Amino acid sequence: MQQYYTDKVVLITGGAQGIGRGMAQAFSGVGARVIITDLDPEAGGDALAWLEAQYLKAEFYPCDVSQEDQVQHLMEQIGQQYGHLDVLINNAGIASPARKPLAQLPMKEFDQVLAVNLRGPFLCAKYALPLLEKALHPAILNISSTRAFMSEPDTFGYSASKGGLEALTHSLAVSLGPQRIRVNAISPGWIETGLWQKEGAKKEPNHSPQDKAQHPVGRVGTPEDIAQAALFLCSDKACFITGQRLVIDGGMTVKMIYQE
Ligand SMILES: NC(=O)c1ccc[n+]([C@@H]2O[C@H](COP(=O)([O-])OP(=O)(O)OC[C@H]3O[C@@H](n4cnc5c(N)ncnc54)[C@H](O)[C@@H]3O)[C@@H](O)[C@H]2O)c1
């Protein structure tokens, strides 16, 4: 991977914390020029210091991916700095502020989740396009969720946004195929991000035996589990893969549960 990613320009949205931070660590570790963008500038600064302590590098640009003018400005900045973009990872995402029954869910909250999780990746793809077209093997990776195809009660906006993101993935793959841009999705299951948060928000993982037992592999996932697959999917080793979703959930969604 080192050989492939040396000097490749990789943009990770929501890259300051959680899974995005884990991907920033992995891509920087194989020599990519990592650009983290995030809504939270404090978390952005914290992520850069965290990477630096591991002798890794990244740049940080603040941006709210749901805002068209901010996304447009971000891509202009990247264009001026690098002239092209090899990999766009649409990772920024939010869950509903609080789970609420259908009748009590304010439209504002539903719309906000869709604006970040679905409009955001669309805007980023749209404005990154001229930069991706200038790359040798461009790739887009959308971070979806197993909630695209299964739900807990009262998670309307989140499930709908991730279902939409998976549909957007195949739509982009088909539309951008002629420009040689591959587009795939990863659908993570339960990923523990407590140790990948900014200072003050870090949490020690604490998983019960039942939590672990829900997973055929016997544990909850980590950002590294997602990052390793992202490295593969965005590289030329995956050059015949486009329009696909890869479920990474330790087997949770294939486990049949009978309650006696
Ligand atoms: N952690 C899980 O169990 C899990 C499971 C399935 C899917 N996912 C998906 O993975 C992605 C990352 O999730 P995570 O758990 O690492 O989340 P996280 O909350 O730990 O990190 C998300 C980051 O995105 C940033 N962000 C939020 N809104 C933004 C916006 N409008 N513009 C730019 N940045 C914004 C946040 O500031 C934060 O730094 C999300 O798309 C999420 O839906 C997570």
The ligand as an SDF file (V2000), in Angstrom:
LIG
                    3D

 44 48  0  0  0  0  0  0  0  0999 V2000
  -19.3550    4.4420   14.9660 N   0  0  0  0  0  0  0  0  0  0  0  0
  -20.2470    3.5860   14.4710 C   0  0  0  0  0  0  0  0  0  0  0  0
  -20.6520    2.6250   15.1400 O   0  0  0  0  0  0  0  0  0  0  0  0
  -20.7490    3.7600   13.0660 C   0  0  0  0  0  0  0  0  0  0  0  0
  -21.5090    2.7170   12.5150 C   0  0  0  0  0  0  0  0  0  0  0  0
  -21.9770    2.8300   11.2130 C   0  0  0  0  0  0  0  0  0  0  0  0
  -21.7000    3.9720   10.4650 C   0  0  0  0  0  0  0  0  0  0  0  0
  -20.9800    4.9810   11.0160 N   0  0  0  0  0  0  0  0  0  0  0  0
  -20.7190    6.1600   10.1770 C   0  0  0  0  0  0  0  0  0  0  0  0
  -19.3440    6.4340   10.1540 O   0  0  0  0  0  0  0  0  0  0  0  0
  -19.1440    7.8300   10.0130 C   0  0  0  0  0  0  0  0  0  0  0  0
  -18.2600    8.3320   11.1500 C   0  0  0  0  0  0  0  0  0  0  0  0
  -18.9190    8.0610   12.3640 O   0  0  0  0  0  0  0  0  0  0  0  0
  -18.1730    8.1210   13.7730 P   0  0  0  0  0  0  0  0  0  0  0  0
  -18.8360    7.1390   14.6660 O   0  0  0  0  0  0  0  0  0  0  0  0
  -16.7260    8.0830   13.5800 O   0  0  0  0  0  0  0  0  0  0  0  0
  -18.6460    9.5830   14.2400 O   0  0  0  0  0  0  0  0  0  0  0  0
  -17.9270   10.6530   15.1930 P   0  0  0  0  0  0  0  0  0  0  0  0
  -19.0400   11.4680   15.7530 O   0  0  0  0  0  0  0  0  0  0  0  0
  -16.9820    9.9830   16.1260 O   0  0  0  0  0  0  0  0  0  0  0  0
  -17.0890   11.5460   14.1630 O   0  0  0  0  0  0  0  0  0  0  0  0
  -17.7460   12.2500   13.1550 C   0  0  0  0  0  0  0  0  0  0  0  0
  -16.9670   13.5160   12.8390 C   0  0  0  0  0  0  0  0  0  0  0  0
  -17.7210   14.2110   11.8180 O   0  0  0  0  0  0  0  0  0  0  0  0
  -17.7660   15.5840   12.1440 C   0  0  0  0  0  0  0  0  0  0  0  0
  -18.9630   16.2030   11.5510 N   0  0  0  0  0  0  0  0  0  0  0  0
  -20.2370   16.1260   11.9600 C   0  0  0  0  0  0  0  0  0  0  0  0
  -21.0340   16.8700   11.1720 N   0  0  0  0  0  0  0  0  0  0  0  0
  -20.2480   17.4290   10.2380 C   0  0  0  0  0  0  0  0  0  0  0  0
  -20.4800   18.3150    9.1610 C   0  0  0  0  0  0  0  0  0  0  0  0
  -21.7070   18.7940    8.9040 N   0  0  0  0  0  0  0  0  0  0  0  0
  -19.4340   18.6910    8.3690 N   0  0  0  0  0  0  0  0  0  0  0  0
  -18.1770   18.2280    8.6510 C   0  0  0  0  0  0  0  0  0  0  0  0
  -17.8830   17.4130    9.6750 N   0  0  0  0  0  0  0  0  0  0  0  0
  -18.9170   17.0130   10.4600 C   0  0  0  0  0  0  0  0  0  0  0  0
  -17.7880   15.6340   13.6610 C   0  0  0  0  0  0  0  0  0  0  0  0
  -17.3490   16.9090   14.1460 O   0  0  0  0  0  0  0  0  0  0  0  0
  -16.8350   14.4850   14.0170 C   0  0  0  0  0  0  0  0  0  0  0  0
  -15.5140   14.9200   14.1660 O   0  0  0  0  0  0  0  0  0  0  0  0
  -20.5280    8.4700   10.0070 C   0  0  0  0  0  0  0  0  0  0  0  0
  -20.9540    8.6740    8.6840 O   0  0  0  0  0  0  0  0  0  0  0  0
  -21.3890    7.4130   10.6840 C   0  0  0  0  0  0  0  0  0  0  0  0
  -22.7340    7.4880   10.2810 O   0  0  0  0  0  0  0  0  0  0  0  0
  -20.5110    4.9140   12.3070 C   0  0  0  0  0  0  0  0  0  0  0  0
  1  2  1  0
  2  3  2  0
  2  4  1  0
  4  5  1  0
  4 44  2  0
  5  6  2  0
  6  7  1  0
  7  8  2  0
  8  9  1  0
  8 44  1  0
  9 10  1  0
  9 42  1  0
 10 11  1  0
 11 12  1  0
 11 40  1  0
 12 13  1  0
 13 14  1  0
 14 15  2  0
 14 16  1  0
 14 17  1  0
 17 18  1  0
 18 19  2  0
 18 20  1  0
 18 21  1  0
 21 22  1  0
 22 23  1  0
 23 24  1  0
 23 38  1  0
 24 25  1  0
 25 26  1  0
 25 36  1  0
 26 27  1  0
 26 35  1  0
 27 28  2  0
 28 29  1  0
 29 30  1  0
 29 35  2  0
 30 31  1  0
 30 32  2  0
 32 33  1  0
 33 34  2  0
 34 35  1  0
 36 37  1  0
 36 38  1  0
 38 39  1  0
 40 41  1  0
 40 42  1  0
 42 43  1  0
M  CHG  2   8   1  16  -1
M  END
$$$$
